[in-house]
């Protein structure tokens, strides 16, 4: 049926209610140029530095002094490949669905359409949560460790192969360590945030402070921060807690930390990672200081054989569904494919700090 064609299902995916994508939207957005027409994606870095222009004597015949070009790095990489599915059988379609009464005369054909919409929404949300999880991994530790399934099920732990995307050279130098934790009576919370923020390249117009959920109480009750905010004739910022358009993402306002103005957000969202371990997108005991649009999320092209014409088709898109039917067993599976790779443009442009033990 035409309803099951990949192009039609892509249109359904576009209208699906999406999960919270704060990290991806603000720090790793995707533009049309980030969706490649090849399986590989191209990531690039450019470090021009901040050197001043040279002076020369203004004499006849004196020439200009060349300035060296910054270090440019570009490379092709295979992105991660996300490929979940949901199975559908005739036995499932014969059972009463959620919300149906025993008097409803719903045929398996009609019930299948609802299952299709529900399964598309489920697979879309699950895949996008993996995108957001990847973005959080970069901010938390500078690398992404994807445990790829080679077994028959997602719970087959013995058949997992680790693939690592690392965004630093030898060691992760973006992690800042202080001996005093925010729970200590003499902790200098303002000083730690100020020092960390001022260690980031000064060329960024804006910086965000993301607080893990366990740090919020310590931050908003810190005597030094409260005193600065309450000092007359010294407007260092305004803590004005407000909701954002993202669920479980709070906006505490803005504040100046030794000359650096920070937009302050809180992220307390929990997630079950691709291996089934419960955690959070942002470490709840850590804070991250990061510029908006730190990088981008690239996508490689998905090529798959379609059931309609038994031919290969390529899709340069972030999400590509497909249905597969086994007529002999009366079973059908719905698949979702995505080939994402979030990456920072500047591997030194953010800092993370574990502020609670």
GUBAVO-427994 format. One line per field, with one value per residue (C-alpha): residue in one letter; y, x, z. Coordinates in nm, 4 decimals. Each point is the difference from the previous one (the first is absolute). Layout:
N
resn <- [a  ...] $
y <- [Y  ...] $
x <- [X  ...] $
z <- [Z  ...] $
//
This chain:
357
resn <- [x  x  x  x  x  x  x  x  x  x  x  x  x  x  x  x  x  x  x  x  x  x  x  x  x  x  x  x  x  x  x  x  x  x  x  x  x  x  x  x  x  x  x  x  x  x  x  x  x  x  x  x  x  x  x  x  x  x  x  x  x  x  x  x  x  x  x  x  x  x  x  x  x  x  x  x  x  x  x  x  x  x  x  x  x  x  x  x  x  x  x  x  x  x  x  x  x  x  x  x  x  x  x  x  x  x  x  x  x  x  x  x  x  x  x  x  x  x  x  x  x  x  x  x  x  x  x  x  x  x  x  x  x  x  x  x  x  x  x  x  x  x  x  x  x  x  x  x  x  x  x  x  x  x  x  x  x  x  x  x  x  x  x  x  x  x  x  x  x  x  x  x  x  x  x  x  x  x  x  x  x  x  x  x  x  x  x  x  x  x  x  x  x  x  x  x  x  x  x  x  x  x  x  x  x  x  x  x  x  x  x  x  x  x  x  x  x  x  x  x  x  x  x  x  x  x  x  x  x  x  x  x  x  x  x  x  x  x  x  x  x  x  x  x  x  x  x  x  x  x  x  x  x  x  x  x  x  x  x  x  x  x  x  x  x  x  x  x  x  x  x  x  x  x  x  x  x  x  x  x  x  x  x  x  x  x  x  x  x  x  x  x  x  x  x  x  x  x  x  x  x  x  x  x  x  x  x  x  x  x  x  x  x  x  x  x  x  x  x  x  x  x  x  x  x  x  x  x  x  x  x  x  x  x  x  x  x  x  x  x  x  x  x  x  x  x  x  x  x  x  x  x  x  x  x  x  x] $
y <- [0.0000  0.3527  0.0980  -0.2175  0.1574  0.1528  0.3484  -0.0019  -0.1231  0.2769  0.2539  -0.1640  0.0174  0.3752  0.0523  -0.2186  0.1633  0.0036  -0.0568  0.2791  0.0833  0.2875  -0.1031  -0.0870  0.3137  0.2509  -0.1445  -0.2419  0.1269  -0.1484  0.2184  -0.1236  -0.0058  -0.2454  -0.2738  -0.1747  -0.1834  -0.2616  -0.2647  0.1879  0.3472  0.2689  0.1747  0.2918  0.2213  0.3327  0.1619  0.3515  0.1146  0.3636  0.1459  0.3745  0.1280  0.0910  0.3549  0.1009  0.3259  0.2152  0.0423  -0.0084  -0.3543  -0.1653  -0.3039  -0.1596  -0.2736  -0.3271  -0.1563  -0.3773  -0.1679  -0.1699  -0.3726  -0.1560  -0.3550  -0.1848  -0.3674  -0.2404  -0.2280  -0.2670  0.1225  -0.2187  -0.2192  -0.0208  -0.2712  -0.1025  -0.1897  -0.1070  -0.3260  -0.0480  -0.3323  -0.1042  -0.1259  0.3514  0.1586  -0.2368  0.1097  0.2883  0.3158  0.2534  0.2254  -0.2393  -0.1392  -0.3586  0.1270  0.1797  -0.1737  0.0829  -0.2118  -0.1023  0.2214  0.3056  -0.0840  -0.0264  0.3647  0.1120  -0.2295  0.1467  0.3562  -0.1034  -0.1992  0.2813  0.2389  -0.2441  -0.0710  0.3694  0.1028  -0.2813  0.0906  0.3697  -0.0785  -0.1747  0.3207  0.2036  -0.2592  0.0269  0.3796  -0.0392  -0.2464  0.2555  0.2718  -0.2339  -0.1744  0.1062  -0.3360  -0.2326  -0.3710  -0.1811  -0.3636  -0.1525  -0.2990  -0.3020  -0.2439  -0.0652  0.2263  0.3256  -0.1898  -0.2383  0.1581  -0.2610  0.1107  0.3698  0.1642  0.3364  0.2785  0.3212  0.3530  0.2121  0.3787  0.0702  -0.0969  -0.1987  0.1033  0.1792  0.3360  0.1624  -0.1599  0.2422  -0.1420  0.1915  -0.1434  0.1689  -0.1389  0.2139  -0.1892  0.1164  0.2843  0.2115  -0.0732  0.2959  -0.0679  0.3439  -0.0196  -0.3449  0.0977  0.3294  -0.1656  -0.2750  0.2464  0.2237  -0.2958  -0.0250  0.1839  0.3630  0.0068  -0.1463  0.2616  -0.2080  -0.2794  -0.2219  -0.1540  -0.3320  -0.1253  -0.3659  -0.0466  -0.0716  0.3323  0.2353  0.0249  0.0685  0.2674  0.1982  -0.0060  0.0841  0.2999  0.1654  -0.0168  0.1221  0.2891  0.1108  -0.0088  0.2018  0.2661  0.3435  0.1835  -0.3067  -0.1843  -0.3202  -0.1929  -0.1181  -0.3417  -0.0249  -0.3706  -0.0718  -0.2938  -0.0500  -0.1551  -0.3172  -0.2314  -0.0427  0.2784  0.3058  0.3514  0.1745  0.3248  0.1620  0.0998  0.1568  -0.2044  0.2155  0.1649  -0.3002  0.0127  -0.3467  -0.1216  -0.2471  -0.3178  -0.3096  -0.3479  -0.2748  -0.2325  -0.3702  -0.2474  -0.3696  -0.0268  -0.2304  -0.2846  0.0206  0.1873  0.2791  0.3368  0.3608  0.2001  0.2349  -0.1395  0.1126  0.0757  0.2089  0.3353  0.0747  0.3356  0.0017  0.2440  -0.0388  -0.1623  -0.1729  -0.2365  -0.1768  -0.3321  -0.1508  -0.2748  -0.2490  -0.1350  -0.3142  -0.2520  -0.2830  -0.2384  0.0884  -0.2567  0.1788  -0.0504  -0.2256  0.2607  0.2063  0.3581  0.2612  0.2618  0.3012  0.0518  -0.0158  -0.2651  -0.2677  -0.2603  -0.3254  -0.2831  -0.3643  -0.2687  -0.3756  -0.1345  -0.3647  0.0766  0.2926  0.2163  0.3536  0.2103  0.3767  0.1288  0.3403  0.0949  0.2979  0.0726  0.2885  0.1450  0.3030  0.1728  0.3263  0.2492  0.0898  -0.2838  0.2414  0.2305  -0.1417  -0.1112  -0.2535  -0.0307  -0.2617  0.2240  -0.2671  -0.3339] $
x <- [0.0000  0.1155  -0.0282  0.3039  0.2305  0.3155  -0.0760  -0.3478  0.1362  0.2638  -0.2848  -0.1630  0.3311  0.0214  -0.3312  0.0884  0.0294  0.3717  0.1889  0.1928  0.3068  0.1582  0.3649  -0.0332  -0.2010  0.2153  0.3499  0.0000  -0.2657  -0.0411  -0.0174  -0.0692  0.3751  0.0479  -0.2049  0.2308  -0.0835  0.2615  0.0303  0.2966  -0.0188  0.2669  0.1031  0.2414  0.1826  0.1791  0.2233  0.0918  0.1130  -0.0186  0.3299  0.0171  0.0997  0.3732  0.1374  0.2448  0.1860  -0.2026  0.2828  -0.0104  0.0212  -0.0630  -0.2204  -0.2695  0.0883  -0.1795  -0.1929  -0.0132  -0.3317  -0.1529  0.0148  -0.2780  -0.1079  -0.2634  -0.0759  -0.2621  -0.1562  -0.2639  -0.2689  -0.1717  -0.2790  -0.3229  -0.2386  -0.2872  -0.3122  -0.3380  -0.1645  -0.3662  -0.1822  -0.3522  -0.0454  0.0704  -0.2468  -0.2756  0.0291  -0.2032  0.2084  0.0447  -0.3060  -0.2274  -0.3115  -0.1119  -0.2863  0.2184  0.0016  0.3540  0.1508  0.3670  0.0456  -0.1314  0.1977  0.3188  -0.0215  -0.0050  0.2901  0.1918  -0.0427  0.0841  0.3064  0.1280  -0.0325  0.1741  0.2946  0.0372  0.0124  0.2399  0.2368  -0.0042  0.0714  0.3147  0.0960  -0.0452  0.1918  0.2918  0.0065  0.0045  0.2888  0.2103  -0.0691  0.0550  0.3182  0.1022  -0.0722  -0.2829  0.0175  -0.2603  -0.0578  -0.1171  -0.2351  0.1171  -0.2426  -0.3664  -0.1319  0.0964  0.0427  0.2645  0.2855  0.2558  -0.0283  0.0763  0.2876  0.1266  0.0563  0.1570  -0.0184  0.2607  0.0168  0.3372  0.3570  0.1548  -0.1762  -0.3284  0.1360  -0.3453  -0.0713  0.0681  0.0711  -0.0296  0.0887  -0.2993  -0.3437  -0.3123  -0.1271  0.3017  -0.0685  0.2858  -0.0594  0.0528  -0.2806  0.0142  0.3795  -0.0046  -0.2573  0.1810  0.3412  -0.1406  -0.1863  0.3047  0.2121  -0.2058  0.1069  -0.1159  -0.1215  -0.3420  -0.2742  -0.2117  0.0525  -0.2474  0.0312  -0.1875  -0.0533  -0.0639  -0.3130  0.1879  0.1874  -0.2972  -0.0686  0.3673  0.0159  -0.3139  0.0736  0.3710  0.0680  0.2499  -0.2349  -0.2975  0.2042  0.1150  -0.3544  -0.1260  0.2739  -0.1454  0.1201  0.1860  -0.2017  0.1957  -0.2990  -0.3479  -0.1100  -0.3554  -0.0905  -0.2307  -0.1174  0.1303  -0.1670  0.1930  -0.1417  0.2305  0.2271  -0.0019  0.1271  0.1381  0.0829  0.3393  0.2923  0.3415  0.2945  0.3138  -0.0846  -0.1603  -0.3776  -0.1532  -0.3459  -0.0910  -0.1960  -0.0822  -0.0336  -0.1472  -0.1264  0.0473  0.0577  0.0588  0.3098  0.0220  0.1369  -0.2902  0.1800  -0.1967  0.1730  -0.0275  0.0884  0.2111  0.1844  -0.2178  0.3055  0.1762  -0.0254  0.0881  0.0964  -0.0489  -0.0705  -0.3217  0.0578  0.3111  -0.0206  -0.2442  -0.1731  0.0805  -0.1987  0.1084  -0.2216  -0.2048  -0.0231  -0.2499  -0.2005  -0.3688  -0.2759  -0.2095  0.2381  0.2733  0.2573  0.2555  -0.0835  0.2152  -0.1356  0.1996  -0.2037  0.0406  -0.2705  -0.0907  -0.2726  -0.0636  -0.2496  0.0812  -0.2652  0.0325  -0.3107  0.0546  0.0025  -0.2467  0.2561  0.1089  0.2770  0.0398  0.3563  0.1574  0.3461  0.2179  0.3714  0.0856  0.3315  -0.0003  0.3359  0.1470  0.1627  0.2550  0.1095  0.1125  -0.3051  -0.1829  0.0741  -0.1553  0.0524  -0.1177  -0.1063  -0.1458  0.1527] $
z <- [0.0000  -0.0744  0.3668  0.0727  -0.2572  0.1481  -0.1346  0.1564  0.3315  -0.0078  -0.0187  0.3028  0.1880  -0.0676  0.1823  0.2973  0.3424  0.0683  0.3273  0.1696  -0.2093  0.1956  -0.0384  -0.3669  -0.0902  0.1885  -0.0287  -0.2965  -0.2461  -0.3462  -0.3120  -0.3547  -0.0694  0.2888  -0.1699  -0.2439  -0.3199  0.0864  0.2709  0.1470  0.1526  -0.0032  0.3199  0.0098  0.2469  -0.0493  0.2634  -0.1141  0.3455  0.1182  -0.1071  -0.0718  -0.3433  -0.0367  -0.0285  -0.2764  -0.0786  -0.2377  -0.2486  -0.3757  -0.1234  0.3347  -0.0395  0.2062  0.2444  -0.0693  0.2849  0.0087  -0.0537  0.2981  0.0441  -0.2063  0.0614  -0.1954  -0.0250  -0.1266  0.2570  0.0025  0.2388  0.2549  -0.1365  0.1987  -0.1151  0.2334  -0.1031  0.1324  -0.0918  -0.0940  -0.0238  -0.0895  0.3562  0.1312  -0.2409  0.1099  0.3629  0.1405  -0.0018  0.2819  0.0209  -0.1890  0.1664  -0.0360  -0.2171  -0.2547  -0.3347  -0.1046  -0.2752  -0.0017  -0.3088  0.1842  0.3125  -0.2043  -0.1094  0.3628  0.0842  -0.2942  0.1295  0.3574  -0.1059  -0.2219  0.2936  0.2345  -0.2320  -0.0868  0.3648  0.0938  -0.2845  0.0856  0.3632  -0.1248  -0.1837  0.3183  0.2013  -0.2459  0.0415  0.3777  -0.0200  -0.1903  0.2577  0.2970  -0.1106  -0.3511  -0.1622  -0.0970  0.0707  -0.2073  0.0890  -0.3270  0.0071  -0.1978  0.1639  -0.0609  0.2757  0.1723  0.3287  -0.1363  0.1997  -0.1066  -0.3616  0.0338  -0.1892  0.1240  -0.2541  0.1327  -0.1428  0.1808  -0.0245  0.1585  -0.0787  0.2868  0.3216  0.0644  0.1153  0.0166  0.3367  0.2870  0.3464  0.3290  0.3398  0.1642  -0.0814  0.0050  0.3056  0.2039  0.2450  -0.1378  -0.3697  -0.2337  -0.2481  -0.1624  -0.0310  -0.1566  -0.2619  -0.0727  -0.0362  -0.2218  -0.2230  -0.0403  -0.1127  -0.3206  -0.3144  0.0187  -0.3625  0.0856  0.0272  0.2352  0.2493  0.1842  0.3446  0.0193  0.3551  0.0696  0.2113  0.3251  -0.0190  -0.0243  0.3747  0.0790  -0.2701  0.0873  0.3759  -0.0213  0.2296  -0.2342  -0.2997  0.2051  0.1407  -0.3445  -0.1344  0.2974  -0.0025  -0.0715  -0.3104  -0.1223  -0.2619  -0.0589  -0.1240  0.0773  0.1103  -0.1243  -0.0159  -0.2887  -0.2032  -0.3520  -0.3017  0.0867  0.2676  0.3044  -0.1263  0.2279  -0.0663  0.3098  -0.1808  -0.0613  0.2177  -0.0465  0.1231  0.0104  -0.3313  -0.1727  -0.0397  0.0277  -0.0935  0.2757  -0.0751  0.2019  -0.1501  0.2184  -0.2749  0.0503  -0.2824  -0.0465  -0.2169  -0.3054  0.2159  0.2482  0.2811  0.1705  0.0157  -0.1126  -0.3084  0.2155  0.3032  0.2921  0.2179  -0.2655  -0.1710  -0.3615  -0.1498  -0.3741  -0.2854  -0.2022  -0.3388  0.1276  -0.2958  -0.2261  -0.0367  -0.3392  -0.1683  -0.2618  -0.2753  0.0627  -0.2872  0.0272  -0.2193  -0.0140  0.0066  -0.2618  -0.2927  0.1477  -0.0975  0.1926  0.0949  0.1738  0.2405  0.1144  0.3159  0.3760  0.0502  -0.2532  0.0742  -0.1858  0.0284  -0.0777  -0.0475  0.0332  -0.1729  0.0954  0.3746  -0.0162  0.1790  -0.0726  0.1500  0.0017  -0.0010  0.0544  -0.1253  0.0830  -0.0503  0.2392  0.1081  0.2322  0.0237  0.1359  -0.2356  0.2682  0.2248  0.2758  0.0091  0.3023  0.3549  0.2339  0.3738  0.2509  0.2889  0.2286  0.0948] $
//
